[in-house]
Amino acid sequence: MRVRTPVSGRLTPMSRAEHTPIEGRQPATSTWVLAAIVLVAMLIGGNFTALKFALDHADPFLIAAMRTVIGGSFLVGFALLRGETFPTDRVVLGRIFVVGFSITTVSSGLLVFGTSKVAAGFASLISSTMPLFTAVLSLLLLQSKLSRIGVIGLIVGFGGTAVLASPALDGDATLVGAVSLLFSALAWSFGTVFMKWRDFSQVSPVMLVGVQLLMSACMLLPFALVVEGAGGTDWSLGLFVPLLYAAIPANAVTFALMATVVRRATPTQAAGTAYLIPLFGVFFGWLIRDERLGLTELLGGALVVVGVTIVVNAAARPST
C-alpha cells in the first residue's frame, strides 16, 4: 500500500517496506537474522581498532579518502557484475550526493579524525549516539512521533553522552576527538533521515552506497592531499591490511548484510546493531590494543546503550 509522506506529501511506494518485513520472508526471529545482526555489529565494532592501526601509518583524512575509493569501487563493481546500471538521472544523483556528503564524506572524515585523537573503545561509545540524533532529526524533518518512554530514552542517552565526554573537557586533544565523533554521528544521522525523506527506489541499495562512496572520494581525496599531503605516509602492509578491513568488511560487507536484515527483520531487530557496536568496539580495543576504559567511560557508555535501546523500541511500537 502506498503511504503519503508527512513532509513532501508525495506517494512513496517504499514507505511500507521501511516499517514491516517483506511478505513471504522468513520470520524475524530466525537464527540467521540474529547471526547477521551480531556479525554486522562485530565487523563495525572492529573498525575502530583497525583504524587505530592504520593511523599509525597515515593521516586521518587520507585514510578516510582511501576507504571511500576502495569501498566504492568494490560496491559499484559488484553491482555492475550483477547486471545493474549506473544511475544517470540528475535528481537521483543529486540526492545520492546529499547522502554521500553527509555520511561518507563529512561523517566518515570526522570519524577517522576523531578516532585518531581517542581510544578505539571510547570512539565506538561516542559513535553509538547516532540513533539518538536520528530520533531527534526524525521528529524535526519527518514529523514522526515519539512516546513518553521514547523521550525518556533520549534524555538517558544524551545524559550518557555528557557523562562519556566529561573526562575530555580538559581542553586537550581528547576533547577535539570527542566533539568530532559527535558531529560525525550527527552527520550520519542526517543522511539516514534524508534517505527516508526522499525517494531512492530507482537505485538498488548496493549501487546507492557505491556511488555515494565514489562521490565522497572525489571530495575527500583532493582535500586530504591539500591539507595533509602524502609525504609522511608509510605505504606498507601495516597500512593496507587495516585499511582493507575498514574499507570492505567494515564498510561494503556490513552494508550488504544490513540490506538483507532490513528486508527480513523488524526495525527493532535491525536497529539492534546500534547498541551492539560499542560493546564490540570496547572489547576489540581491550583485546588487541590493550586499551583500558575508566568507570566514567563505562558508566556513560552503559547509559547511551540503555537510552538507544529505549528509543529504538519506543519508535518501533505502533502509535495508539
Sequence and secondary structure as in RCSB ss.txt:
>XXXX:A:sequence
MRVRTPVSGRLTPMSRAEHTPIEGRQPATSTWVLAAIVLVAMLIGGNFTALKFALDHADPFLIAAMRTVIGGSFL
VGFALLRGETFPTDRVVLGRIFVVGFSITTVSSGLLVFGTSKVAAGFASLISSTMPLFTAVLSLLLLQSKLSRIG
VIGLIVGFGGTAVLASPALDGDATLVGAVSLLFSALAWSFGTVFMKWRDFSQVSPVMLVGVQLLMSACMLLPFAL
VVEGAGGTDWSLGLFVPLLYAAIPANAVTFALMATVVRRATPTQAAGTAYLIPLFGVFFGWLIRDERLGLTELLG
GALVVVGVTIVVNAAARPST
>XXXX:A:secstr
  EE TTT  EETTHHHHHS  TTS  TT HHHHHHHHHHHHHHHHHHHHHHHHTTTS HHHHHHHHHHHHHHHH
HHHHHHTT      HHHHHHHHHHIIIIIIIIHHHHHHHHTTS HHHHHHHHTTHHHHHHHHHHHHS     HHH
HHHHHHHHHHHHHHHGGGTTSSHHHHHHHHHHHHHHHHHHHHHHHHHS  TTS HHHHHHHHHHHHHHHHHHHHH
HHT STT   SHHHHHHHHHHHIIIIIIHHHHHHHHHHHS HHHHHHHHHHHHHHHHHHHHHHH     HHHHHH
HHHHHHHHHHHHHHHHS   
